[in-house]
Amino acid sequence: VGSMPGDITQDMLRAEFGQFGRVVHATVKHNCEPGRQFGFVTFETAEEASCAKEATDGLLMLPGADRPCEVRIARGKGASGRQAPAGTHVPAHPGQPPPPSAPPPPSCDIRATPWRVYTTADGV
């Protein structure tokens, strides 16, 4: 979600997009240039995300905005920097396994989940 006003919070973003399905995660990138703040909303299903995009892209005016938000479906990029096909796992390096199929349930201690930390060949 792009072109958001600077005072939008994660809770506001979650509430606005919650009209289109179950939001499992929402985050806002703060301290951007005025009018260039952006965020990410993750829905439980791809269908919900698609519905939200179609209903809001170029139409959604958040409180304090001077123009409608831009809403896009995020896609991973491959090593070439080109857009990867939808649903494709793009590993950081060869041999990296795909991530778990679902995020950990909210009741889980995030430190005790099957999520892994990956590093590059340079150790980053």
C-alpha positions as CSV (number, residue, x, y, z in Angstrom):
1,V,0.0,0.0,0.0
2,G,1.7,3.2,-1.1
3,S,1.0,7.0,-1.0
4,M,-0.2,6.9,2.6
5,P,-0.3,9.9,4.9
6,G,2.4,10.0,7.5
7,D,0.2,9.5,10.6
8,I,-1.3,6.1,9.6
9,T,-0.7,3.3,12.1
10,Q,-0.7,-0.4,11.7
11,D,-4.0,-0.7,13.5
12,M,-5.6,1.8,11.1
13,L,-4.2,-0.1,8.1
14,R,-5.4,-3.4,9.6
15,A,-8.9,-1.9,10.2
16,E,-9.2,-0.4,6.7
17,F,-8.2,-3.6,4.9
18,G,-10.0,-5.9,7.4
19,Q,-13.2,-5.2,5.5
20,F,-11.9,-7.4,2.7
21,G,-10.8,-10.5,4.6
22,R,-8.8,-11.8,7.5
23,V,-5.6,-9.6,7.9
24,V,-2.9,-11.8,9.4
25,H,-0.2,-9.1,9.4
26,A,0.0,-5.3,8.8
27,T,3.0,-3.1,9.0
28,V,3.8,0.5,8.2
29,K,7.1,2.0,7.1
30,H,7.5,5.2,9.0
31,N,9.7,8.2,8.5
32,C,9.3,8.4,4.7
33,E,8.9,11.6,2.7
34,P,5.5,13.2,3.1
35,G,3.0,11.4,0.9
36,R,5.4,8.5,0.3
37,Q,4.8,6.4,3.4
38,F,4.0,2.8,2.6
39,G,3.0,-0.4,4.3
40,F,2.3,-4.1,3.8
41,V,-0.9,-6.0,4.5
42,T,-1.0,-9.8,4.5
43,F,-4.3,-11.6,4.1
44,E,-5.1,-15.2,5.0
45,T,-5.9,-16.0,1.3
46,A,-4.7,-14.7,-2.1
47,E,-8.4,-14.2,-3.0
48,E,-8.9,-11.8,-0.1
49,A,-5.8,-9.9,-1.1
50,S,-6.9,-9.7,-4.7
51,C,-10.4,-8.5,-3.6
52,A,-8.8,-5.8,-1.5
53,K,-6.6,-4.6,-4.3
54,E,-9.4,-4.4,-6.8
55,A,-11.6,-2.5,-4.3
56,T,-9.1,0.0,-3.1
57,D,-6.3,0.7,-5.7
58,G,-6.5,4.3,-6.7
59,L,-9.8,4.7,-4.7
60,L,-8.9,4.4,-1.0
61,M,-8.5,7.8,0.7
62,L,-7.1,7.3,4.2
63,P,-7.6,10.0,6.8
64,G,-5.2,12.9,6.2
65,A,-4.4,11.8,2.6
66,D,-4.3,14.2,-0.3
67,R,-4.6,11.5,-2.9
68,P,-5.8,7.9,-3.1
69,C,-3.5,5.1,-2.1
70,E,-1.8,2.8,-4.6
71,V,-2.4,-0.8,-3.8
72,R,-0.4,-3.6,-5.4
73,I,0.1,-7.3,-4.8
74,A,3.7,-7.8,-3.6
75,R,5.8,-10.4,-5.5
76,G,9.3,-11.6,-4.8
77,K,12.1,-10.8,-7.2
78,G,14.6,-13.4,-8.4
79,A,18.4,-13.0,-8.6
80,S,18.0,-11.2,-12.0
81,G,15.9,-8.5,-10.3
82,R,12.9,-9.4,-12.5
83,Q,9.5,-10.1,-11.1
84,A,9.1,-13.7,-10.1
85,P,5.9,-15.5,-11.2
86,A,3.1,-15.5,-8.6
87,G,3.4,-18.3,-6.0
88,T,7.1,-18.9,-6.7
89,H,9.5,-19.3,-3.9
90,V,12.6,-17.2,-4.6
91,P,15.5,-18.5,-2.5
92,A,18.2,-16.1,-1.3
93,H,20.8,-18.6,-2.4
94,P,20.8,-22.0,-4.1
95,G,19.6,-24.9,-1.8
96,Q,17.6,-22.7,0.5
97,P,14.3,-24.5,1.4
98,P,11.0,-22.7,1.1
99,P,9.5,-21.0,4.1
100,P,6.8,-22.7,6.2
101,S,3.5,-22.8,4.5
102,A,1.8,-20.7,7.2
103,P,2.9,-18.2,9.8
104,P,3.0,-19.3,13.4
105,P,-0.2,-19.0,15.3
106,P,-0.5,-15.8,17.4
107,S,-0.4,-17.9,20.6
108,C,3.0,-19.3,19.8
109,D,6.2,-18.0,21.2
110,I,7.9,-16.6,18.0
111,R,11.3,-17.9,19.2
112,A,10.0,-21.5,19.3
113,T,8.7,-21.8,15.7
114,P,10.0,-23.7,12.7
115,W,11.0,-20.5,11.0
116,R,14.7,-20.5,10.1
117,V,17.3,-17.7,9.8
118,Y,19.1,-17.7,6.5
119,T,22.4,-16.2,5.7
120,T,24.2,-15.5,2.5
121,A,27.4,-17.2,1.4
122,D,29.2,-14.1,2.9
123,G,27.6,-14.7,6.3
124,V,25.2,-11.7,6.0
